Amino acid sequence: MKRFFEMIPGILAWLTLVLMFVLSRYLPVWVSIFIILFDIYWVLKTVYMSLHLRATYSEMRRVMKVNWLARIREEQLPADGVRHLVVLPMYDEPHEVVRESFVSLLRANYPKEKMFVVLALEDRAGEAARAVGRKIEAEFKEKFGALLVTHHPAGLPGEVPGKGSNEAWAGAQAYRELIVPAGIAPEDVLVSVFDIDTQVYPEYFSRLAYVYLKADGRTRAIYQPIPLFTNNIFEAPMLARVVAFSTTFWQMMQQSRPERLTSFSSQSIPLRTLLDIGWWQKDIVSEDSRIFWQGFLRYHGDFRVEPLFYPVSMDAAVAPTFWGTMKNIYKQQRRWGWGAENIPYMLEGFRRDPQIPRGKKRYWTFQVIEGFHSWATNALIIFALGWLPVLLGGPHFGHSVLSYNLPNITRDIITISMVGIASSAILSVLLLPKRPGGIGAKDYAVFVLQWVLMPVTLIVFGAFPGLEAQTRLMLGGRFRLGFWVTPKGRYEKISAS
């Protein structure tokens, strides 16, 4: 059954695309009507999602103005025992990137003696990574409750080299060496696992503790910040910026729809939960999203992602050259698209567990499969395949009124949808970090106008990598993807921007 479940997303995506061609030839009228209705649906969805985006932005701005440590004390919440265990898995990232993340931890408005930090190194990264670890340890060892540098051995049986296996190794070692000897209850420890380029804003850990202490069923949840890919946004070319902000905006929209929210990238999890589910799985690529499904199945559907409405900042995918940047963006999106590997895990878990309510099974099955299907097909249908009935429908359809008006109708509908894109353009400017020397009028103009590239990014860096990932999962075997580490660095301004 697992192989069949793995094939589902790829089969659905390719069936949709092939039928677009076949039916445009033999049923051009019906396909034209479908395209018009689909475009209208896309416009309505764009408006609907824009409302969620604005709601999340407003709430995020409100949350960021609060001193959450003071709020905890005002409400007399039992936060004295809450500890934060921060796990930072790294591969071969430069010292500069790693140090920036540690410096951000020092700026946190939370007692440093209650923060335990783990720098999780990969042995396969070699001496250069170990040298970075020694520098970090020498500078920051005395500045937290504890600082532990772990070394994940290469080639352990049953593991896929990547972030998940490294996190599981580091988390288990930190539990044995830091938490157990100190006699701290697992329910009092929040484990924040961050990409090595993740920089926290000052109130992150206080906000996390507040939400955790106020939550019902607090250990049955993952606590999800908003990822802002803005650390190096001024270094990135326009295409990279549009892709980075698009990812941020999608995560922001989901924060206002918590019933659909799953875990992504940097996140925080109660230690009690991690012990129950057995840490991160070591033989997969998409550990950041799989951890949600591990919890969902372990607790028979009584599990959720709790939105924090508070950001962390991360790097946009950038390389020293323009084409290197484009390659990195594509590979990063393809790796995220490989999250479709969670579909067979989810469906197999649903099949075996009669305790999960049927309504939840149906809801999540549709939401997850439809989400990956839309990822791989929607942009192609909207921006690339709308002309198929006119091209393939034959001379009889070609002389019809519908054939004549189809391009104009679809163009007008897509033009209306630009209202949503305009909202994204404005919001991207509002989310820009401070820049040395300030941001001039020319910079603002570029950051708004860059959104005309959105149709290109939706196809080239959305549909294509999503479709490739699903196709590889469908074919299996030697086509399966391993973990690809997004290169991190600090570069000068890149051309084609």
Secondary structure per residue as TSV (DSSP state, phi and psi in degrees):
chain	resnum	aa	ss	phi	psi
A	1	M	-	360.0	-34.9
A	2	K	H	-59.5	-43.1
A	3	R	H	-63.6	-38.3
A	4	F	H	-64.6	-43.7
A	5	F	H	-62.3	-37.1
A	6	E	H	-64.0	-28.6
A	7	M	H	-81.9	-17.8
A	8	I	H	-56.9	-53.8
A	9	P	H	-61.7	-41.1
A	10	G	H	-65.1	-42.4
A	11	I	H	-61.7	-45.7
A	12	L	H	-64.0	-41.3
A	13	A	H	-65.5	-48.6
A	14	W	H	-69.6	-35.0
A	15	L	H	-61.8	-41.4
A	16	T	H	-61.8	-46.6
A	17	L	H	-68.9	-41.5
A	18	V	H	-65.4	-42.0
A	19	L	H	-63.5	-32.0
A	20	M	H	-58.4	-41.2
A	21	F	H	-72.9	-47.6
A	22	V	H	-65.4	-48.1
A	23	L	H	-71.6	-26.6
A	24	S	H	-64.4	-27.9
A	25	R	H	-79.4	-41.5
A	26	Y	H	-104.9	-22.9
A	27	L	-	-133.2	59.1
A	28	P	H	-63.0	-32.2
A	29	V	H	-65.2	-47.3
A	30	W	H	-66.0	-38.9
A	31	V	H	-66.4	-38.5
A	32	S	H	-61.6	-44.2
A	33	I	H	-62.4	-41.8
A	34	F	H	-60.1	-44.1
A	35	I	H	-62.5	-43.4
A	36	I	H	-63.3	-46.5
A	37	L	H	-63.8	-39.0
A	38	F	H	-66.0	-40.0
A	39	D	H	-63.6	-40.5
A	40	I	H	-63.2	-43.9
A	41	Y	H	-57.9	-42.1
A	42	W	H	-65.2	-39.2
A	43	V	H	-63.8	-47.9
A	44	L	H	-61.3	-40.0
A	45	K	H	-66.5	-38.2
A	46	T	H	-61.5	-43.6
A	47	V	H	-64.4	-45.0
A	48	Y	H	-60.0	-45.5
A	49	M	H	-69.2	-32.3
A	50	S	H	-63.3	-35.7
A	51	L	H	-64.1	-41.3
A	52	H	H	-65.6	-38.0
A	53	L	H	-62.4	-46.7
A	54	R	H	-65.8	-37.1
A	55	A	H	-64.0	-42.4
A	56	T	H	-66.2	-41.5
A	57	Y	H	-61.1	-43.7
A	58	S	H	-62.3	-43.4
A	59	E	H	-67.5	-39.1
A	60	M	H	-61.8	-43.8
A	61	R	H	-60.6	-41.7
A	62	R	H	-63.8	-46.0
A	63	V	H	-64.1	-36.2
A	64	M	H	-72.6	-14.4
A	65	K	T	-87.3	-8.2
A	66	V	S	-94.3	138.6
A	67	N	-	-84.2	98.7
A	68	W	H	-75.1	-26.5
A	69	L	H	-66.9	-41.2
A	70	A	H	-65.1	-39.0
A	71	R	H	-63.0	-39.4
A	72	I	H	-59.3	-43.3
A	73	R	H	-70.1	-38.3
A	74	E	H	-62.0	-41.0
A	75	E	T	-87.5	0.9
A	76	Q	T	54.0	44.5
A	77	L	-	-77.0	146.3
A	78	P	-	-77.2	68.6
A	79	A	-	-95.2	-3.9
A	80	D	T	-59.7	-32.8
A	81	G	T	-89.3	-6.8
A	82	V	-	-73.7	125.1
A	83	R	E	-114.4	150.8
A	84	H	E	-113.6	122.9
A	85	L	E	-105.6	113.6
A	86	V	E	-104.9	118.9
A	87	V	E	-107.6	122.5
A	88	L	E	-119.8	90.9
A	89	P	E	-73.9	134.5
A	90	M	-	-135.0	158.6
A	91	Y	S	-115.2	-88.6
A	92	D	S	-125.7	28.0
A	93	E	-	-66.6	148.0
A	94	P	-	-70.2	158.0
A	95	H	H	-56.0	-38.1
A	96	E	H	-58.2	-45.1
A	97	V	H	-66.5	-45.2
A	98	V	H	-64.1	-42.9
A	99	R	H	-63.9	-39.1
A	100	E	H	-57.7	-39.7
A	101	S	H	-66.8	-40.4
A	102	F	H	-67.5	-39.0
A	103	V	H	-61.6	-38.9
A	104	S	H	-63.7	-34.2
A	105	L	H	-63.5	-37.1
A	106	L	H	-66.8	-25.2
A	107	R	T	-81.5	-4.3
A	108	A	-	-66.1	138.0
A	109	N	S	-85.4	69.6
A	110	Y	S	-155.7	143.8
A	111	P	-	-56.3	121.1
A	112	K	G	-65.5	-27.1
A	113	E	G	-68.4	-13.0
A	114	K	G	-101.1	12.4
A	115	M	E	-115.9	120.3
A	116	F	E	-107.6	127.6
A	117	V	E	-117.8	135.4
A	118	V	E	-121.8	120.5
A	119	L	E	-96.6	110.7
A	120	A	E	-98.4	101.7
A	121	L	E	-89.4	154.7
A	122	E	E	-102.8	124.5
A	123	D	G	-59.9	-33.3
A	124	R	G	-68.6	-12.8
A	125	A	G	-76.5	-15.5
A	126	G	-	87.4	-167.6
A	127	E	H	-66.8	-33.0
A	128	A	H	-59.8	-43.5
A	129	A	H	-67.5	-40.1
A	130	R	H	-63.4	-36.2
A	131	A	H	-64.4	-40.2
A	132	V	H	-61.8	-42.4
A	133	G	H	-60.0	-41.0
A	134	R	H	-65.7	-39.7
A	135	K	H	-64.2	-44.4
A	136	I	H	-64.1	-43.4
A	137	E	H	-62.4	-41.9
A	138	A	H	-64.7	-36.4
A	139	E	H	-83.2	-33.6
A	140	F	H	-116.0	-0.7
A	141	K	G	-58.0	-38.1
A	142	E	G	-92.4	7.3
A	143	K	G	-102.8	-1.0
A	144	F	S	-130.6	173.6
A	145	G	S	-57.8	-34.8
A	146	A	E	-164.3	149.3
A	147	L	E	-131.7	120.6
A	148	L	E	-119.7	130.0
A	149	V	E	-106.5	117.8
A	150	T	E	-106.0	159.2
A	151	H	E	-129.5	106.5
A	152	H	E	-79.8	116.2
A	153	P	-	-65.3	147.5
A	154	A	T	-84.3	151.3
A	155	G	T	74.9	21.8
A	156	L	-	-69.1	140.9
A	157	P	T	-62.6	141.7
A	158	G	T	79.2	9.3
A	159	E	-	-113.2	146.5
A	160	V	-	-99.4	124.3
A	161	P	S	-56.8	123.8
A	162	G	S	166.5	-170.8
A	163	K	H	-66.9	-40.5
A	164	G	H	-62.6	-47.2
A	165	S	H	-66.3	-36.1
A	166	N	H	-66.8	-44.7
A	167	E	H	-61.2	-43.9
A	168	A	H	-62.2	-42.0
A	169	W	H	-63.4	-48.7
A	170	A	H	-66.5	-41.8
A	171	G	H	-63.5	-44.7
A	172	A	H	-64.3	-39.9
A	173	Q	H	-67.3	-41.3
A	174	A	H	-63.6	-38.3
A	175	Y	I	-61.4	-45.4
A	176	R	I	-68.5	-39.8
A	177	E	I	-95.0	-23.0
A	178	L	I	-113.3	-46.1
A	179	I	I	-82.0	-51.2
A	180	V	H	-61.4	-48.7
A	181	P	H	-60.8	-30.1
A	182	A	H	-82.0	-6.8
A	183	G	T	68.0	29.5
A	184	I	-	-87.2	133.4
A	185	A	-	-69.9	136.9
A	186	P	G	-56.2	-29.7
A	187	E	G	-67.9	-16.0
A	188	D	G	-98.4	7.0
A	189	V	E	-118.0	126.5
A	190	L	E	-107.4	121.9
A	191	V	E	-97.7	113.2
A	192	S	E	-101.0	114.1
A	193	V	E	-104.6	117.0
A	194	F	-	-119.2	144.1
A	195	D	-	-58.5	151.6
A	196	I	T	-64.4	-20.8
A	197	D	T	-90.2	2.3
A	198	T	-	-72.1	127.1
A	199	Q	E	-116.2	127.3
A	200	V	E	-90.0	147.5
A	201	Y	-	-81.9	158.3
A	202	P	T	-55.2	-35.2
A	203	E	T	-94.2	10.4
A	204	Y	H	-58.7	-53.9
A	205	F	H	-70.1	-32.0
A	206	S	H	-69.6	-42.6
A	207	R	H	-62.0	-42.8
A	208	L	H	-60.9	-46.8
A	209	A	H	-61.8	-40.2
A	210	Y	H	-62.6	-49.9
A	211	V	H	-63.1	-39.9
A	212	Y	H	-62.8	-45.8
A	213	L	H	-69.6	-26.0
A	214	K	H	-90.0	-13.3
A	215	A	S	-77.6	143.8
A	216	D	T	-79.4	138.4
A	217	G	T	56.8	51.3
A	218	R	T	-61.0	-28.6
A	219	T	T	-87.5	0.9
A	220	R	S	-102.4	41.3
A	221	A	E	-154.8	153.7
A	222	I	E	-106.1	141.0
A	223	Y	E	-107.1	116.4
A	224	Q	E	-111.1	117.6
A	225	P	E	-80.6	174.2
A	226	I	E	-93.4	122.3
A	227	P	E	-83.6	118.6
A	228	L	E	-103.8	115.0
A	229	F	-	-88.7	68.8
A	230	T	-	-125.7	1.2
A	231	N	T	-53.7	-42.4
A	232	N	T	-122.4	30.2
A	233	I	T	-63.5	-29.0
A	234	F	T	-78.3	-13.5
A	235	E	T	-84.0	-21.7
A	236	A	S	-81.9	144.7
A	237	P	-	-71.2	168.8
A	238	M	H	-57.2	-46.5
A	239	L	H	-58.6	-41.7
A	240	A	H	-65.4	-37.0
A	241	R	H	-67.1	-41.7
A	242	V	H	-63.6	-43.1
A	243	V	H	-63.6	-43.6
A	244	A	H	-62.0	-47.9
A	245	F	H	-67.5	-34.2
A	246	S	H	-61.5	-41.3
A	247	T	H	-64.2	-44.4
A	248	T	H	-59.4	-45.0
A	249	F	H	-64.7	-38.0
A	250	W	H	-62.4	-43.8
A	251	Q	H	-66.1	-35.5
A	252	M	H	-64.5	-43.7
A	253	M	H	-58.5	-41.0
A	254	Q	H	-68.1	-27.7
A	255	Q	H	-62.2	-30.9
A	256	S	T	-86.7	0.4
A	257	R	-	-128.0	65.3
A	258	P	G	-60.6	-22.7
A	259	E	G	-66.6	-17.7
A	260	R	G	-109.2	-0.1
A	261	L	-	-77.8	129.3
A	262	T	-	-120.2	168.3
A	263	S	-	-74.1	149.8
A	264	F	-	-150.3	130.3
A	265	S	S	50.9	-125.4
A	266	S	S	-70.1	136.0
A	267	Q	E	-162.0	169.1
A	268	S	E	-129.5	138.0
A	269	I	E	-137.9	135.7
A	270	P	E	-61.0	139.4
A	271	L	H	-61.2	-35.5
A	272	R	H	-56.5	-41.1
A	273	T	H	-65.0	-45.5
A	274	L	H	-62.2	-38.1
A	275	L	H	-67.1	-36.7
A	276	D	H	-67.2	-40.0
A	277	I	H	-94.9	-6.4
A	278	G	T	86.4	37.6
A	279	W	S	63.4	-171.6
A	280	W	S	-76.9	144.6
A	281	Q	-	-68.2	142.8
A	282	K	S	-99.4	-5.0
A	283	D	S	-118.6	25.3
A	284	I	-	-132.7	169.5
A	285	V	S	-93.5	-41.1
A	286	S	-	-94.3	57.8
A	287	E	H	-66.4	-29.1
A	288	D	H	-69.9	-31.2
A	289	S	H	-93.7	-30.1
A	290	R	H	-63.0	-32.4
A	291	I	H	-59.9	-30.5
A	292	F	H	-64.3	-45.0
A	293	W	H	-71.2	-30.1
A	294	Q	H	-59.6	-46.5
A	295	G	H	-67.5	-40.7
A	296	F	H	-60.7	-43.5
A	297	L	H	-76.6	-36.5
A	298	R	H	-63.0	-36.9
A	299	Y	T	-102.7	19.5
A	300	H	T	55.5	41.4
A	301	G	T	92.3	-8.9
A	302	D	-	-89.3	69.9
A	303	F	-	-157.3	149.1
A	304	R	E	-153.8	171.9
A	305	V	E	-109.6	124.5
A	306	E	E	-95.5	116.5
A	307	P	E	-72.3	137.0
A	308	L	E	-92.5	-19.6
A	309	F	E	53.4	31.9
A	310	Y	E	-136.7	137.8
A	311	P	E	-92.9	160.3
A	312	V	E	-125.5	153.3
A	313	S	E	-108.5	144.0
A	314	M	-	-136.9	176.8
A	315	D	-	-86.8	139.6
A	316	A	-	-73.3	151.1
A	317	A	-	-69.4	111.5
A	318	V	-	-136.7	146.3
A	319	A	-	-130.1	170.5
A	320	P	S	-62.9	-22.0
A	321	T	S	-122.3	162.3
A	322	F	H	-61.9	-49.7
A	323	W	H	-70.5	-30.4
A	324	G	H	-64.0	-38.1
A	325	T	H	-63.9	-44.2
A	326	M	H	-60.8	-40.6
A	327	K	H	-64.2	-43.5
A	328	N	H	-64.6	-40.9
A	329	I	H	-61.2	-45.7
A	330	Y	H	-60.7	-45.8
A	331	K	H	-65.9	-37.8
A	332	Q	H	-64.5	-44.2
A	333	Q	H	-65.9	-36.6
A	334	R	H	-65.6	-39.1
A	335	R	H	-63.9	-41.8
A	336	W	H	-65.2	-37.4
A	337	G	H	-63.9	-25.1
A	338	W	G	-67.8	-8.1
A	339	G	G	-57.5	-11.9
A	340	A	G	-60.0	-16.3
A	341	E	G	-64.0	-14.9
A	342	N	H	-74.3	-19.8
A	343	I	H	-62.5	-51.3
A	344	P	H	-63.7	-35.5
A	345	Y	H	-63.2	-44.2
A	346	M	H	-64.1	-50.3
A	347	L	H	-65.3	-40.0
A	348	E	H	-65.1	-39.2
A	349	G	H	-64.2	-41.3
A	350	F	H	-61.7	-40.6
A	351	R	H	-64.2	-34.6
A	352	R	H	-91.2	-13.7
A	353	D	-	-113.8	101.0
A	354	P	T	-75.0	-9.8
A	355	Q	T	-78.8	-20.3
A	356	I	S	-72.9	127.3
A	357	P	-	-56.1	140.5
A	358	R	H	-61.1	-35.3
A	359	G	H	-61.4	-40.8
A	360	K	H	-67.2	-38.6
A	361	K	H	-61.7	-46.4
A	362	R	H	-65.2	-42.9
A	363	Y	H	-60.1	-53.0
A	364	W	H	-71.0	-33.3
A	365	T	H	-60.4	-47.2
A	366	F	H	-66.6	-47.6
A	367	Q	H	-60.7	-45.7
A	368	V	H	-71.1	-47.6
A	369	I	H	-65.5	-43.3
A	370	E	H	-63.2	-36.5
A	371	G	H	-63.1	-45.8
A	372	F	H	-71.2	-34.2
A	373	H	H	-64.4	-43.5
A	374	S	H	-62.9	-40.4
A	375	W	H	-54.2	-44.4
A	376	A	H	-85.9	-19.0
A	377	T	H	-123.3	-32.1
A	378	N	H	-58.5	-48.7
A	379	A	H	-62.8	-36.6
A	380	L	H	-66.3	-42.3
A	381	I	H	-64.4	-41.9
A	382	I	H	-74.4	-46.6
A	383	F	H	-104.0	-15.9
A	384	A	T	-122.7	-28.8
A	385	L	S	-109.0	2.7
A	386	G	T	-66.2	-16.9
A	387	W	T	-90.1	-4.2
A	388	L	H	-59.4	-44.8
A	389	P	H	-59.7	-37.1
A	390	V	H	-66.9	-39.5
A	391	L	H	-77.2	-38.7
A	392	L	H	-107.7	-6.8
A	393	G	S	-73.3	-7.5
A	394	G	H	87.8	169.3
A	395	P	H	-65.5	-34.8
A	396	H	H	-62.7	-49.2
A	397	F	H	-68.2	-34.1
A	398	G	H	-62.2	-23.1
A	399	H	T	-98.6	8.2
A	400	S	S	-86.3	161.3
A	401	V	H	-63.8	-39.1
A	402	L	H	-62.1	-41.7
A	403	S	H	-62.3	-40.1
A	404	Y	H	-67.4	-38.5
A	405	N	H	-91.0	-15.8
A	406	L	H	-55.4	-50.4
A	407	P	H	-60.6	-38.2
A	408	N	H	-68.5	-39.8
A	409	I	H	-64.9	-48.5
A	410	T	H	-64.4	-38.0
A	411	R	H	-63.0	-43.4
A	412	D	H	-66.0	-39.4
A	413	I	H	-65.6	-43.5
A	414	I	H	-65.8	-35.7
A	415	T	H	-61.6	-41.1
A	416	I	H	-60.2	-36.9
A	417	S	H	-66.7	-13.8
A	418	M	H	-62.8	-16.7
A	419	V	H	-60.7	-42.7
A	420	G	H	-64.8	-39.1
A	421	I	H	-66.7	-36.8
A	422	A	H	-62.3	-39.0
A	423	S	H	-61.7	-40.5
A	424	S	H	-63.7	-39.9
A	425	A	H	-62.0	-45.3
A	426	I	H	-64.6	-44.0
A	427	L	H	-66.1	-34.5
A	428	S	H	-62.3	-34.4
A	429	V	H	-69.4	-40.5
A	430	L	H	-66.2	-25.6
A	431	L	T	-90.8	-1.2
A	432	L	-	-63.5	135.9
A	433	P	-	-74.3	170.7
A	434	K	-	-64.9	143.8
A	435	R	-	-122.7	133.2
A	436	P	T	-54.9	126.8
A	437	G	T	89.4	-5.8
A	438	G	-	84.3	174.7
A	439	I	-	-115.6	122.4
A	440	G	-	-88.0	172.5
A	441	A	H	-60.1	-36.5
A	442	K	H	-63.5	-40.4
A	443	D	H	-62.5	-44.9
A	444	Y	H	-60.6	-41.9
A	445	A	H	-61.7	-43.3
A	446	V	H	-63.9	-41.7
A	447	F	H	-68.4	-22.1
A	448	V	H	-84.4	-47.7
A	449	L	H	-67.8	-22.4
A	450	Q	G	-61.6	-19.4
A	451	W	G	-74.2	-6.9
A	452	V	G	-66.2	-16.6
A	453	L	G	-83.0	-1.8
A	454	M	H	-57.9	-42.8
A	455	P	H	-56.9	-37.8
A	456	V	H	-65.6	-45.4
A	457	T	H	-66.3	-36.0
A	458	L	H	-63.1	-33.3
A	459	I	I	-85.7	-55.8
A	460	V	I	-72.1	-38.5
A	461	F	I	-112.6	14.0
A	462	G	I	-126.3	-73.3
A	463	A	I	-63.8	-46.3
A	464	F	H	-62.2	-52.8
A	465	P	H	-66.0	-34.1
A	466	G	H	-63.9	-43.7
A	467	L	H	-66.0	-40.2
A	468	E	H	-62.8	-44.5
A	469	A	H	-60.7	-44.5
A	470	Q	H	-68.0	-34.9
A	471	T	H	-66.3	-42.9
A	472	R	H	-62.8	-41.1
A	473	L	H	-64.5	-37.8
A	474	M	H	-65.3	-42.2
A	475	L	H	-76.8	-33.6
A	476	G	-	68.0	-165.5
A	477	G	G	60.0	-130.0
A	478	R	G	-70.7	-8.6
A	479	F	G	-85.6	-8.7
A	480	R	-	-66.1	148.0
A	481	L	-	-91.6	142.7
A	482	G	-	-97.2	-179.6
A	483	F	-	-77.4	127.9
A	484	W	-	-110.8	123.1
A	485	V	-	-84.7	119.8
A	486	T	-	-66.8	119.5
A	487	P	-	-61.4	140.0
A	488	K	-	-120.6	146.0
A	489	G	-	-176.5	178.8
A	490	R	-	-122.9	121.5
A	491	Y	-	-127.7	168.4
A	492	E	-	-74.4	169.7
A	493	K	-	-55.6	130.5
A	494	I	-	-93.1	147.7
A	495	S	S	-69.1	179.8
A	496	A	-	58.0	41.2
A	497	S	-	-116.7	360.0
